[in-house]
Amino acid sequence: MSQNLKDYVLIYGDGASKGNPGPAGFGFMVVFPSGLVNEGGGGVAKATNNQMELMAVIEGLKLVRKESPQSIVVLTDSSYTINGVSSWVDKWIKNSWMTSTGKAVANRDLWEQLRSLNKELKPKYQHVKGHAGIPGNERVDSIADHFARGEDIELYNGSLEHYSVDPYELPKPQPMAPTQKKKASFSGKKNNVYLSLVNGNFAIDKTWKECEARVKCRSGAKCKKAASDTEIEAIKKDWGV
């Protein structure tokens, strides 16, 4: 980035769902260059993790819009959100909100809200790795988790000077999301692994045969192929693991 992060309004957002769908929550943090910090979040009786990821960013942007709009960076560990804003949403609109497989786009109402805010505020998006000890991300994850569990949590609104979280602590380099993201191709990959979720037990197998034996004839079992640590983390989060 051409400027220091401290010159931007930072928005961290995260979502959580216990059951995916199930009791769910979202959390966000807004840090202004002036040194003001605002935390927020909420919970719903039933939603998916992806819905909550989008809600966190939407509500963060809405809060910023109420103030004097400035240059904004949104930091999220949601590949779903990053891919959506950088590539998918424009294709969906051209295709009358239908996916490439001919199905109606999920969460269209949220995507339309986010797209409208993006056009107005023009934020940049930056991917951060989830559950990697990044203070800002860990904080909004905790907020989302508390709301999903229906637990009380004290939200901070005040000076960055007295805030217990350092929102500027990020690993380096931490690239911005590309304008276009190529679809991952799994064919011919030697590092594919196979993820499964059976009766709440998560497992990773090196071969499809092993994974198939684990999920075959098991009611409600899930399985999916992944080719990187990022994809594994995204799938785990989508499954609520």
C-alpha positions as CSV (number, residue, x, y, z in Angstrom):
1,M,0.0,0.0,0.0
2,S,1.2,3.5,-0.8
3,Q,0.1,4.8,2.6
4,N,0.5,3.7,6.2
5,L,-2.5,1.7,7.6
6,K,-2.8,4.4,10.2
7,D,-3.8,6.8,7.5
8,Y,-6.9,4.7,6.8
9,V,-10.1,3.9,8.6
10,L,-9.7,0.2,9.5
11,I,-12.6,-2.2,9.6
12,Y,-12.2,-5.7,11.0
13,G,-15.1,-8.1,10.6
14,D,-15.9,-11.7,11.4
15,G,-18.8,-14.1,11.7
16,A,-19.7,-17.2,13.6
17,S,-22.4,-19.8,13.3
18,K,-23.0,-22.7,15.7
19,G,-24.4,-25.3,13.3
20,N,-24.0,-23.4,10.0
21,P,-26.8,-22.7,9.8
22,G,-27.6,-22.3,13.5
23,P,-27.4,-19.6,16.3
24,A,-25.0,-17.0,14.8
25,G,-23.3,-13.8,15.4
26,F,-21.1,-11.2,13.9
27,G,-18.5,-8.7,15.2
28,F,-16.7,-5.7,13.9
29,M,-14.2,-3.1,14.9
30,V,-13.7,0.3,13.3
31,V,-10.5,2.2,14.0
32,F,-10.4,5.8,12.8
33,P,-7.1,7.7,12.0
34,S,-8.1,10.1,14.8
35,G,-7.5,7.3,17.3
36,L,-11.2,6.5,18.0
37,V,-12.2,2.8,18.2
38,N,-15.8,1.6,17.9
39,E,-16.7,-2.1,18.4
40,G,-20.1,-3.6,17.4
41,G,-21.9,-6.8,16.7
42,G,-25.1,-8.7,16.9
43,G,-26.7,-12.1,17.0
44,V,-29.5,-13.9,15.2
45,A,-31.4,-17.2,15.9
46,K,-30.3,-18.9,12.7
47,A,-27.9,-18.0,10.0
48,T,-24.8,-19.3,8.2
49,N,-21.2,-18.3,8.8
50,N,-21.0,-16.6,5.4
51,Q,-24.1,-14.5,6.1
52,M,-22.5,-13.3,9.3
53,E,-19.2,-12.5,7.6
54,L,-21.1,-10.2,5.2
55,M,-23.1,-8.6,8.0
56,A,-19.9,-7.8,9.9
57,V,-18.5,-5.8,7.0
58,I,-21.8,-4.2,6.1
59,E,-22.4,-2.9,9.6
60,G,-18.8,-1.7,9.9
61,L,-19.2,0.2,6.6
62,K,-22.5,1.7,7.8
63,L,-20.9,3.0,10.9
64,V,-18.1,4.6,8.9
65,R,-20.7,6.2,6.5
66,K,-22.3,8.0,9.5
67,E,-19.0,9.7,10.2
68,S,-16.9,11.6,7.7
69,P,-16.2,9.1,4.9
70,Q,-12.4,8.6,4.5
71,S,-10.1,6.1,2.9
72,I,-11.1,2.7,4.2
73,V,-9.4,-0.8,4.5
74,V,-11.6,-3.8,5.3
75,L,-9.7,-6.7,6.9
76,T,-11.4,-10.1,6.9
77,D,-10.4,-13.7,7.0
78,S,-13.5,-14.6,4.8
79,S,-12.4,-15.9,1.4
80,Y,-16.1,-15.8,0.5
81,T,-16.3,-12.1,1.1
82,I,-12.9,-11.3,-0.6
83,N,-13.8,-13.4,-3.7
84,G,-17.3,-12.0,-3.9
85,V,-16.3,-8.3,-3.9
86,S,-13.2,-8.8,-6.1
87,S,-14.7,-11.0,-8.8
88,W,-18.0,-12.8,-8.3
89,V,-20.6,-10.1,-7.7
90,D,-20.1,-8.3,-11.1
91,K,-20.5,-11.7,-12.9
92,W,-23.6,-12.5,-10.9
93,I,-25.2,-9.1,-11.9
94,K,-24.4,-9.7,-15.5
95,N,-26.0,-13.1,-15.2
96,S,-29.2,-11.7,-13.5
97,W,-28.0,-12.9,-10.1
98,M,-27.6,-16.5,-11.2
99,T,-24.5,-18.6,-10.6
100,S,-22.5,-20.2,-13.5
101,T,-24.4,-23.4,-12.6
102,G,-27.8,-21.7,-13.1
103,K,-28.7,-21.5,-9.4
104,A,-29.9,-18.3,-7.7
105,V,-27.1,-16.6,-5.9
106,A,-27.2,-17.2,-2.1
107,N,-27.4,-14.1,0.2
108,R,-28.3,-11.8,-2.7
109,D,-29.8,-9.2,-0.3
110,L,-26.6,-9.0,1.6
111,W,-24.5,-8.8,-1.5
112,E,-26.6,-6.0,-2.8
113,Q,-26.2,-4.0,0.4
114,L,-22.4,-4.6,0.4
115,R,-22.1,-3.6,-3.3
116,S,-24.0,-0.4,-2.7
117,L,-21.8,0.5,0.2
118,N,-18.7,-0.4,-1.8
119,K,-19.7,1.9,-4.7
120,E,-20.3,4.7,-2.2
121,L,-17.3,4.4,0.1
122,K,-14.8,2.6,-2.2
123,P,-13.0,0.6,0.5
124,K,-10.0,-1.5,-0.2
125,Y,-10.1,-5.2,1.0
126,Q,-7.3,-7.1,2.6
127,H,-7.3,-10.7,3.5
128,V,-6.0,-11.8,6.9
129,K,-5.5,-15.3,8.1
130,G,-8.0,-16.5,10.7
131,H,-6.9,-18.0,14.0
132,A,-3.3,-16.8,13.4
133,G,-2.9,-14.6,16.4
134,I,-3.7,-11.3,14.5
135,P,-5.0,-9.1,17.4
136,G,-7.7,-7.3,15.4
137,N,-9.0,-10.5,13.8
138,E,-9.0,-12.4,17.1
139,R,-11.0,-9.7,18.8
140,V,-13.8,-9.6,16.2
141,D,-13.8,-13.4,16.2
142,S,-14.4,-13.3,19.9
143,I,-17.2,-10.7,19.6
144,A,-18.9,-12.8,16.9
145,D,-18.5,-16.0,18.9
146,H,-20.1,-14.5,22.1
147,F,-23.1,-13.2,20.1
148,A,-23.5,-16.6,18.4
149,R,-23.5,-18.3,21.9
150,G,-25.9,-15.7,23.3
151,E,-23.3,-14.6,25.8
152,D,-22.7,-11.1,27.1
153,I,-19.6,-9.2,25.9
154,E,-18.5,-5.7,26.7
155,L,-17.9,-3.7,23.6
156,Y,-15.3,-1.0,23.6
157,N,-15.9,2.5,22.3
158,G,-13.2,5.0,23.1
159,S,-9.6,6.0,22.6
160,L,-7.1,3.7,20.9
161,E,-4.7,4.8,23.6
162,H,-6.6,2.8,26.2
163,Y,-7.6,-0.1,23.9
164,S,-6.2,-3.5,24.8
165,V,-5.9,-4.6,21.1
166,D,-3.3,-3.4,18.6
167,P,-5.2,-3.2,15.3
168,Y,-2.1,-2.4,13.3
169,E,-0.2,-5.6,14.3
170,L,-0.2,-7.6,11.0
171,P,2.2,-10.1,9.5
172,K,4.3,-8.9,6.6
173,P,3.9,-8.9,3.7
174,Q,0.1,-8.8,3.8
175,P,-1.1,-8.2,0.2
176,M,-4.3,-6.6,-0.7
177,A,-6.9,-8.8,-2.4
178,P,-6.4,-9.0,-6.2
179,T,-8.9,-7.4,-8.5
180,Q,-9.6,-10.8,-10.1
181,K,-9.0,-14.1,-8.5
182,K,-8.6,-17.2,-10.6
183,K,-10.7,-20.2,-9.7
184,A,-8.5,-22.8,-8.0
185,S,-7.9,-25.8,-10.2
186,F,-7.5,-29.1,-8.3
187,S,-6.8,-31.3,-11.3
188,G,-3.3,-32.8,-11.2
189,K,-2.5,-31.4,-7.8
190,K,-0.2,-33.5,-5.8
191,N,-1.0,-31.7,-2.5
192,N,-4.7,-32.3,-2.5
193,V,-6.2,-33.4,0.8
194,Y,-9.8,-34.5,1.6
195,L,-11.7,-33.0,4.5
196,S,-14.6,-34.6,6.2
197,L,-17.1,-33.9,9.0
198,V,-19.0,-36.8,10.5
199,N,-21.1,-36.4,13.7
200,G,-19.1,-33.3,14.6
201,N,-15.7,-35.0,14.1
202,F,-13.4,-33.2,11.6
203,A,-10.7,-35.2,9.8
204,I,-8.2,-34.7,7.0
205,D,-7.2,-37.6,4.7
206,K,-4.6,-37.8,2.1
207,T,-6.6,-39.8,-0.4
208,W,-10.2,-39.8,-1.5
209,K,-10.5,-43.5,-0.8
210,E,-9.8,-42.9,2.9
211,C,-12.2,-40.0,3.0
212,E,-14.9,-41.9,1.2
213,A,-14.7,-44.8,3.6
214,R,-15.1,-42.3,6.5
215,V,-18.3,-40.6,5.2
216,K,-20.0,-43.3,3.1
217,C,-23.5,-44.1,4.3
218,R,-23.2,-41.7,7.2
219,S,-26.2,-39.4,7.5
220,G,-25.3,-35.7,7.4
221,A,-21.7,-36.3,6.7
222,K,-19.7,-33.7,4.7
223,C,-16.6,-34.0,2.6
224,K,-14.6,-31.7,0.4
225,K,-11.3,-31.5,-1.4
226,A,-8.8,-28.8,-0.6
227,A,-5.4,-27.8,-2.1
228,S,-4.0,-25.3,0.4
229,D,-4.0,-24.3,4.0
230,T,-6.1,-21.2,3.1
231,E,-8.8,-23.5,1.6
232,I,-8.7,-25.8,4.5
233,E,-9.3,-22.9,6.9
234,A,-12.1,-21.5,4.7
235,I,-13.9,-24.9,4.6
236,K,-13.5,-25.4,8.4
237,K,-15.0,-22.0,9.0
238,D,-17.8,-22.7,6.6
239,W,-18.6,-25.9,8.4
240,G,-18.4,-24.3,11.8
241,V,-15.4,-26.3,12.9
